[in-house]
């Protein structure tokens, strides 16, 4: 596997070149070029899970219910190029917004770099293997479920993680994904 080269067009595998590793090591998201920005995503799809939000205490509740456009087998979006037009609350991560998204998982490359950390060894940009995130259990592949047949009013039954606080929610608001 050669650094800086695509590794199989179907899987989108890619490994960082030495210059790209140095760029990421600087810990500045604003220095990441556009061609590399999307590749920072490890494909865990944790941001594609529905969240409930309690405005009374600022707590987000992560559910196991995936966005209706997420392919649960590959953990990839089936409408990726149109996702922001078709899903009004689809997450947009930019160097400017990263500090406002407190619920991102600790394994998220954007969050790691923003906080001055390097990429973990299993990250596809370091090893060229996009499947390792699934084999290591970092992705949602083995537990996410489709929203089909589940009314939003029942989403609270599918909470799997509480972020930014532990108090129970009295008024849960469905965040449309």
N, C-alpha and C positions, 0 to 999 in steps of 0.2 A: 504494500500500500504506500503510495507516494503522498507526501505532505502537500497540501494545497491543491489536490486533484479530487475530482468527483470519483466516488467509489460505487459504481453501479447506479445508473440513472433511475431505476425503479425505486430503490430504497432511499436515494438522496444522501447516501453516506459521503462524508467529506472529512478530511483531516487537516488540521491547521498547519500552515507553514511556520518556520521559525520566526519570521517577521510578524505574522499574525499572533503567535503566542506572546511575543514581546508586547504587542499592542494591548492585548487583553490583560497582561500582567500589570499594566499601568493603572488598572482599576478605574478607568474613565470611560463610561458608556458613551459619552459624547464624541469620543475618538473612533468608535467602531464604525467602519464604512458600511453603507447600506447593503452591499452584497453579503456581508458577514453577519449583519444584525439578525436576520431571520434564522440563520443557522445556529445562533446561540441557544435557541429553543431546543431542549433535549427530547421533546416529544412525549413528556410524561402525561400531558393533557389534564393535569390537576386544575388548571385555570378554566377548563371546559366543563367543570362540574357546577351544578347549580349551588348557589349560596343563599342563605337566608340572613337577613340583617336585622338586628334589634337596635333601633335608634336610641332607645332609653339608656343603653350602656355601651353602644358602639361595638358590639360584638358581632362577628360574622360566624355563621354556622355552615360548615361544608357538608354537603349531602353526597351520597353515592350516585345521584341522578345526573347523567351526562346531558349535554346539549343535544337536541334532537338531530343535529347535523354531524355529530361525532361518530365516526366509524369505530365501534367498540373493540374490534379486533386489531386494527392498526393504530388506534389512538390518533387518527388524523381527521381533519375537517373535510367533509365531502363537498363543501362550498367555499373553500378557502379564499379564493379571489373575490368572492362577493359577500363574505361573512359580515362585514361592517354595514353593508346595505340591508341585508336580510335579518340580522339579529341586532336589534338596537343597542343592547348592552354588551355586545361582544368586546372583550378586553383589548385595549390598545396599550401596548407597553412601549414607552419611549424614554429617552434619558430624562425628559421633563416629568413624566408621570410615575416613574418607578418608586419614588419616595412616598407617593400617596397610596400605594397599593400594599397595605400592611399584611394582607392575608396570603401573599404568595408563599409557596413552600420554601423551606430553608435550602432545598436542593436546586432552586431555580437559578440558572446561570446569570440572568439579569440581576437578580437580587444579590447573588454572590459577588459579582463584579462591582456592583454599586457599593457593597459593604467592604470592598477591598480584599476579597478572597479570590483565590484561583478556582479553576474548574476542577471538579472531582475526577478521579481517574476513570470512572465509568462513562464520563461524558462523551458523546459521539464525536465531538470535535477533537478529542485527544486520542481516541482509539479507532475511529472510523467505523464503528459498529453501532447502528441505530437500534438494534435489538437488545443491547445490553441493559438499557434503561428498563425494559420489560422484565428481563431475566433477573435483575437485581430487586424487583418488586417496588421500584420507584414510581412507575407509571400506574395509571388507574385500570390497566388492562384486565386484571383479575378480579376486580370488584365493582366496577361501574355498571350501571344498568340504564336501560333506555327509559325515557320519560313517558313512553306510550302507555296509556291507560292509567297514569297516576295523576290525579288532579293536583294542581299547585297547593291546594289547602292541605294535602296529605304529605307534602315534602318534609315536614318536620319529623315524620316517622323515620326518615332515611338519613338523619344527621350522623356523620361519622367523625367529625372533628370540630372543635371550637377554637376559634382564633381570636386573640386579643381580648382576653377576659374569660372568666368561667361562670359568671352568673347565668341563671336560667332566663330565657327570654319570655317576656310576657306578651309582647306584640311582635310577631315575626312577620317580616315583609319579604315577599317573594321577589328575588332579583331575576328578572326574565333573562334567560340565556338561550 
